[in-house]
């Protein structure tokens, strides 16, 4: 697919349903690519997502999740996601959440 739309993904961790069918497998494939493409050890994965499937996938894989509720519909909050931001316009607060020990 990326070749079809002219995106060169060489050197970029990427996966989609062409490679795997479940969201967990797609996410795991991307993480494996990251781990094999870097000299640094992967200490932790933190996923920023806006959908219920993002949160469920992270729960299933034991990955830290930060919600982005762009529609402000409260679905992620109702599912138990925390923290949640409306969008990406507060980078300092998002970085504080990323660095927060309470998410571990």
Sine and cosine of phi, psi and omega as CSV:
sin_phi,cos_phi,sin_psi,cos_psi,sin_omega,cos_omega
0.00,0.00,-0.76,0.65,-0.02,-1.00
-0.84,0.55,-0.59,0.81,0.02,-1.00
-0.91,0.41,-0.56,0.83,-0.03,-1.00
-0.89,0.46,-0.60,0.80,-0.02,-1.00
-0.98,-0.18,0.14,0.99,0.13,-0.99
0.99,0.16,0.45,0.89,0.04,-1.00
-0.98,-0.18,0.81,-0.58,0.06,-1.00
-1.00,-0.01,0.92,-0.39,-0.04,-1.00
-0.98,-0.18,0.21,0.98,0.02,-1.00
-0.86,0.50,0.82,-0.58,0.00,-1.00
0.99,0.10,0.07,1.00,0.01,-1.00
-0.89,-0.45,0.76,-0.64,0.05,-1.00
-0.93,0.36,0.81,-0.58,-0.09,-1.00
-0.43,-0.90,0.61,-0.79,0.12,-0.99
-0.46,-0.89,0.36,-0.93,0.08,-1.00
-0.37,-0.93,-0.15,-0.99,-0.08,-1.00
-0.95,0.30,-0.14,0.99,0.15,-0.99
-0.93,0.36,-0.47,0.88,-0.05,-1.00
-1.00,-0.07,-0.66,0.75,-0.06,-1.00
-0.60,-0.80,0.42,-0.91,-0.07,-1.00
-1.00,-0.10,-0.56,0.83,-0.02,-1.00
-1.00,-0.03,0.49,-0.87,0.02,-1.00
-0.89,0.46,-0.58,0.82,0.04,-1.00
-0.89,0.46,-0.70,0.72,0.00,-1.00
-0.92,0.40,-0.62,0.79,0.05,-1.00
-0.88,0.47,-0.72,0.70,-0.01,-1.00
-0.91,0.41,-0.70,0.71,0.02,-1.00
-0.88,0.48,-0.63,0.77,0.01,-1.00
-0.88,0.47,-0.68,0.73,0.02,-1.00
-0.90,0.44,-0.69,0.72,0.01,-1.00
-0.89,0.46,-0.68,0.73,0.03,-1.00
-0.87,0.49,-0.64,0.77,0.04,-1.00
-0.89,0.45,-0.69,0.73,0.02,-1.00
-0.88,0.48,-0.70,0.71,-0.03,-1.00
-0.91,0.41,-0.57,0.82,-0.03,-1.00
-1.00,0.09,-0.26,0.97,-0.06,-1.00
-0.99,-0.17,0.04,1.00,-0.05,-1.00
-0.81,-0.58,0.53,-0.85,0.07,-1.00
-0.98,0.19,-0.40,0.92,-0.01,-1.00
-0.99,0.17,0.56,-0.83,0.05,-1.00
-0.95,0.30,0.63,-0.78,0.06,-1.00
-1.00,0.09,0.94,-0.35,-0.01,-1.00
-0.99,0.13,-0.57,0.82,-0.12,-0.99
-0.30,-0.95,0.50,-0.87,0.11,-0.99
-0.91,-0.42,0.74,-0.67,0.08,-1.00
-0.82,-0.57,0.81,-0.59,-0.11,-0.99
-0.95,-0.31,0.80,-0.59,0.13,-0.99
-0.97,-0.23,0.84,-0.55,-0.07,-1.00
-0.54,-0.84,0.32,-0.95,-0.05,-1.00
-0.89,-0.46,0.06,1.00,-0.06,-1.00
-0.86,-0.52,0.35,-0.93,0.05,-1.00
-0.86,0.51,-0.65,0.76,0.00,-1.00
-0.89,0.45,-0.56,0.83,0.05,-1.00
-0.87,0.49,-0.75,0.67,-0.03,-1.00
-0.91,0.42,-0.70,0.71,0.01,-1.00
-0.89,0.46,-0.66,0.75,0.03,-1.00
-0.87,0.49,-0.70,0.71,0.00,-1.00
-0.90,0.43,-0.65,0.76,0.06,-1.00
-0.87,0.49,-0.71,0.70,-0.03,-1.00
-0.90,0.43,-0.53,0.85,-0.05,-1.00
-0.99,-0.15,-0.06,1.00,-0.02,-1.00
0.94,0.34,0.58,0.82,-0.01,-1.00
-0.98,-0.22,0.67,-0.74,0.08,-1.00
-0.89,0.45,0.62,-0.78,-0.08,-1.00
-0.78,-0.62,0.70,-0.71,0.16,-0.99
-0.86,-0.52,0.85,-0.53,-0.07,-1.00
-1.00,0.07,0.56,-0.83,0.12,-0.99
-0.84,-0.54,0.96,-0.29,-0.09,-1.00
-0.98,-0.18,0.95,0.32,-0.08,-1.00
-0.89,0.46,-0.47,0.88,0.00,-1.00
-1.00,-0.02,-0.11,0.99,-0.02,-1.00
0.76,0.64,0.70,0.71,0.00,-1.00
-0.99,-0.11,-0.10,1.00,0.08,-1.00
0.97,0.25,0.10,1.00,-0.05,-1.00
-0.89,0.46,-0.70,0.71,-0.02,-1.00
-0.91,0.42,-0.66,0.75,0.03,-1.00
-0.89,0.46,-0.68,0.74,0.01,-1.00
-0.89,0.46,-0.48,0.88,0.02,-1.00
-0.99,0.15,-0.21,0.98,0.01,-1.00
0.97,-0.25,0.12,0.99,0.02,-1.00
-0.93,0.38,0.62,-0.78,0.02,-1.00
-0.27,-0.96,0.77,-0.63,0.05,1.00
-0.99,0.14,0.24,-0.97,0.04,-1.00
-0.72,-0.70,0.69,-0.72,0.07,-1.00
-0.87,-0.50,0.43,-0.90,0.02,-1.00
-0.94,0.35,-0.63,0.78,-0.05,-1.00
-0.33,-0.94,-0.31,-0.95,-0.06,-1.00
-0.98,-0.20,0.32,0.95,-0.09,-1.00
-0.99,0.13,0.01,1.00,0.04,-1.00
-0.84,-0.54,0.93,0.38,-0.10,-1.00
-0.87,0.49,-0.55,0.83,0.01,-1.00
-0.92,0.40,-0.66,0.75,0.03,-1.00
-0.92,0.38,-0.62,0.79,0.04,-1.00
-0.91,0.42,-0.68,0.74,0.04,-1.00
-0.90,0.45,-0.61,0.79,0.08,-1.00
-0.88,0.47,-0.66,0.75,0.03,-1.00
-0.90,0.43,-0.65,0.76,0.01,-1.00
-0.89,0.46,-0.65,0.76,-0.04,-1.00
-1.00,0.07,-0.04,1.00,-0.06,-1.00
-0.94,0.33,0.75,-0.67,0.07,-1.00
-0.94,0.35,-0.39,0.92,-0.06,-1.00
-0.93,0.37,-0.29,0.96,0.03,-1.00
-1.00,0.08,-0.19,0.98,-0.07,-1.00
-0.96,0.28,0.00,0.00,0.00,0.00
